[in-house]
């Protein structure tokens, strides 16, 4: 969208009277509550928001952010991370290279152990919370459940020698819901690179106080990478290069959680060589060919080509190029910091699950278009991304 047109649209959003969300009928639905027990959300709180094509952020309230999102305007909320990307130019000097995938036997041996039932069981629990909104009590509870589940998986499936190399941590924020970071330390004494596989753990309704089970957005991606993690640790995965699994808080608030994590890594000059985001992995629109959507805008082109090779080699379905737009998901935070990042989605953008996300209907039982076998394809991709880029000599 052209900068002038975007600013005009934002001006219209900001000028929208608060009565739109008052005790009247609204385009968002019926009567909308302005609060709910367990929420810590001030609709009048000012925020700094960075829009596409703009060098400087604009001030918007939380309510105006919600209004903007309803109108399809994507943004970074940079209130707490205004300096993210200040060192990005330094990373461009030494860009990682991605050799052809060459661990076919190893990757397929792990892929063969992936189980659909684990996806079903995990998503059933993850969507049982009224909402996973990042400023809600149930949002915090869902994050704590995920943290506990990861810990249980690690203790149950990872060999003791591998458990000693794994750290599971909450990354706290100024809001209640933390991000979750799991790290498998690398065995190489000379390679300080880190491979990151991510999804976002929060959910939202178009009006945040309403229920948001978030099965597809992004319970699906969260469970796809969780099952990949389980299969890897069960196989004794000890990478040469550190591999991390991230579940970000507050993606729906303007990529808040991933920006905070990326900023922390940027501040410590962490050498992230590749980041892959999994946001919405379940929907196969009726009448369309099942495929993996490879995002081609606002991503690293070399890593994107590498991602296509992984799909070709390890998945049972093809890829299809598609675009998602500015600040579309958490990969954008890493790209803003100058790190190579890619984004893989359930289908081409126009065929993804627009009709149900950000509503009480984002459930796994809403339609047979919601596919656990499709989710499993993304688990395969996450396994291959971890092994091929993390490296793994099983004899060690």
Secondary structure, DSSP 8 states (H G I E B T S, - for coil): --HHHHHHHHHHHHHS-GGGGSSS-BTTBS---S--TTB---TT-EEEEEETT-SS-EEEEHHHHHHHHHTT--EEE-SS-TTTTTTHHHHTTS---------HHHHHHHHTT--HHHHHHHHHHHT-SSB--TTBHHHHHHHHHHHHHHHHHHHHHS-HHHHTTEEEEEE--SSS--EEEEEE--S-SS--EEEEEEEE-----SSTTS-B--IIIIIIHHHHHHHHHHHHHHTT---SSEEEEEEES-GGGTSHHHHHHHHHHHHTT-EEEEEEEE----B--TTS--EEEEE-SSS-HHHHHHHHHHHHHH-SSEEEEE---TT-STHHHHHHTT--EEEEESS-GGGSSTTTTTSTT--TTS-TTB-HHHHHHHHHHHHHHHHHHH---TT-
